[in-house]
Amino acid sequence: MTAAVVGTAAHVGASSANKSAQANANAQATQQQLADQDAQIAALQAQQAQQAQIAAAPAAPAAPAVDPVTAQLTNLASLHAAGILSDEEFAAAKAKALGL
């Protein structure tokens, strides 16, 4: 009967050691998962901060609107100054652009 008690005690001890080892493995896996989640959260927070910085950056000012008639007159004046248009051609094109 002593052998049976010793064998049972050895079995219970081994079973307890296996359970303890499994509990340690589960605890380590849980800690690793928490560490991974913390790393993911930190990465997402950094990404959000970067996106907020980009969104807060001032936009480039819009180019002022250019009136098409003014642009055409400026172009005609450049052509006239370069000698491409004569005085008469410039005057006629200017009158046409102004609707006269």
C-alpha positions in Angstrom: 0.0 0.0 0.0 2.9 2.3 0.6 4.0 1.9 -3.0 0.5 2.9 -4.2 0.5 6.0 -2.0 4.0 7.0 -3.3 3.0 6.4 -6.9 -0.2 8.4 -6.5 1.8 11.2 -4.8 4.3 11.2 -7.7 1.5 11.3 -10.2 -0.2 14.2 -8.4 3.1 16.0 -8.1 3.8 15.6 -11.8 0.3 16.7 -12.7 0.7 19.8 -10.5 4.0 20.6 -12.2 2.4 20.3 -15.6 -0.5 22.6 -14.6 2.0 25.1 -13.2 4.1 25.0 -16.3 0.9 25.5 -18.4 -0.2 28.4 -16.2 3.2 30.0 -16.7 3.0 29.5 -20.5 -0.4 31.0 -20.5 0.7 34.0 -18.4 3.7 34.6 -20.7 1.4 34.4 -23.8 -1.0 36.9 -22.3 1.9 39.2 -21.4 3.2 39.0 -25.0 -0.3 39.8 -26.4 -0.5 42.8 -24.1 2.9 44.0 -25.2 1.9 43.6 -28.8 -1.3 45.5 -28.3 0.6 48.3 -26.5 3.0 48.5 -29.4 0.1 48.6 -31.9 -1.6 51.4 -29.9 1.6 53.4 -29.7 2.0 53.1 -33.5 -1.6 54.1 -34.1 -1.2 57.1 -31.8 2.0 58.2 -33.6 0.2 57.9 -36.9 -2.8 59.9 -35.7 -0.4 62.6 -34.4 1.3 62.8 -37.7 -2.0 63.0 -39.6 -3.2 65.8 -37.2 0.1 67.7 -37.9 -0.5 67.4 -41.6 -4.1 68.5 -41.3 -3.1 71.5 -39.2 -0.4 72.7 -41.6 -1.6 75.8 -43.4 -2.6 75.3 -47.0 -0.8 77.2 -49.7 -2.6 80.4 -50.5 -4.7 80.2 -53.6 -3.4 82.0 -56.7 -5.4 85.2 -57.2 -8.1 84.9 -59.8 -7.0 86.4 -63.2 -9.6 88.0 -65.3 -9.4 86.5 -68.8 -9.7 89.9 -70.5 -6.8 91.3 -68.4 -4.7 88.2 -69.2 -5.5 88.7 -72.9 -4.6 92.4 -72.8 -1.3 91.6 -71.0 -0.5 89.1 -73.6 -1.3 91.5 -76.4 0.9 94.2 -74.7 3.8 91.7 -74.5 3.4 90.9 -78.2 3.3 94.6 -79.0 6.3 95.4 -76.9 8.2 92.6 -78.6 7.4 94.1 -82.0 5.3 91.2 -83.1 2.2 93.3 -83.3 2.1 96.7 -85.0 0.4 99.7 -83.4 -2.6 99.2 -85.6 -2.8 95.4 -84.9 -2.4 96.0 -81.2 -5.2 98.6 -81.2 -7.5 96.4 -83.2 -6.9 93.3 -81.0 -7.3 95.4 -77.8 -10.6 96.8 -79.1 -11.8 93.3 -79.9 -10.8 92.0 -76.4 -12.6 94.8 -74.8 -15.7 94.2 -76.9 -15.5 97.6 -78.5 
